[in-house]
Amino acid sequence: MMPRKGWEEVRIGVMEEVQMAKFSQHPELAEKLVATGDAELTYNNECGDTYWGVFNGEGENNLGKVLMRVRSRLAEGQAA
């Protein structure tokens, strides 16, 4: 199955909203995320994903960046 047209342009924003919804629906997880303070979050993986995460020390870590933005939004009291 092919991604929808223009997916590359919207996927980070979509992921941020999905993660915001997830953490908004699970306050115990939101609390843990906010408790990480200003720590850099990195999605390390073994599946070779260098777009969303880091594999063998290389990658864009876009999921980590999304989670840090979600953390900021939650800490500021913003809802989904």
C-alpha positions as CSV (number, residue, x, y, z in Angstrom):
1,M,0.0,0.0,0.0
2,M,1.3,3.4,-1.0
3,P,1.2,6.3,1.5
4,R,-1.3,9.1,0.7
5,K,-0.2,11.8,-1.7
6,G,1.8,14.5,0.1
7,W,2.5,12.2,3.1
8,E,6.1,13.3,3.4
9,E,5.0,16.9,4.0
10,V,2.5,16.1,6.7
11,R,3.8,13.0,8.5
12,I,5.6,14.8,11.3
13,G,2.5,16.9,12.1
14,V,0.3,13.9,12.0
15,M,2.7,12.0,14.3
16,E,2.7,14.9,16.8
17,E,-1.1,15.0,16.9
18,V,-1.3,11.2,17.3
19,Q,1.2,11.3,20.2
20,M,-0.6,14.3,21.7
21,A,-3.9,12.3,21.6
22,K,-2.2,9.3,23.2
23,F,-0.7,11.2,26.1
24,S,-3.8,13.2,26.6
25,Q,-5.8,9.9,27.0
26,H,-3.2,8.4,29.3
27,P,-2.4,10.9,32.1
28,E,0.0,8.4,33.8
29,L,2.1,8.3,30.6
30,A,1.9,12.1,30.2
31,E,3.2,12.5,33.8
32,K,6.1,10.3,33.0
33,L,6.9,12.2,29.8
34,V,6.7,15.6,31.4
35,A,8.9,14.3,34.3
36,T,11.8,13.9,31.8
37,G,12.1,17.7,32.0
38,D,14.3,19.1,29.3
39,A,16.2,15.8,28.6
40,E,16.9,15.0,25.0
41,L,14.7,12.1,24.0
42,T,16.0,9.7,21.4
43,Y,14.2,6.8,19.7
44,N,16.9,4.2,19.4
45,N,15.8,1.2,17.4
46,E,17.1,-2.1,16.0
47,C,14.9,-2.1,12.9
48,G,17.1,0.3,10.9
49,D,14.7,3.2,11.0
50,T,16.8,6.4,10.6
51,Y,13.8,8.7,9.8
52,W,11.8,8.3,13.1
53,G,14.7,7.2,15.2
54,V,18.4,6.4,15.5
55,F,20.0,3.2,14.3
56,N,23.7,2.5,14.9
57,G,24.2,6.1,16.0
58,E,22.7,7.6,12.9
59,G,19.3,9.0,12.2
60,E,17.0,12.0,12.2
61,N,15.3,11.1,15.4
62,N,12.0,12.7,14.3
63,L,10.0,10.7,16.9
64,G,12.2,11.9,19.7
65,K,11.7,15.5,18.5
66,V,8.0,15.0,18.3
67,L,7.9,13.6,21.8
68,M,9.9,16.6,23.1
69,R,7.3,19.0,21.5
70,V,4.5,17.0,23.0
71,R,6.2,17.1,26.4
72,S,6.4,20.9,26.1
73,R,2.7,21.2,25.1
74,L,1.7,19.0,28.0
75,A,3.8,20.9,30.5
76,E,2.2,24.1,29.2
77,G,-1.3,22.6,29.8
78,Q,-2.2,22.4,26.1
79,A,-4.7,19.6,25.2
80,A,-5.1,17.7,21.9
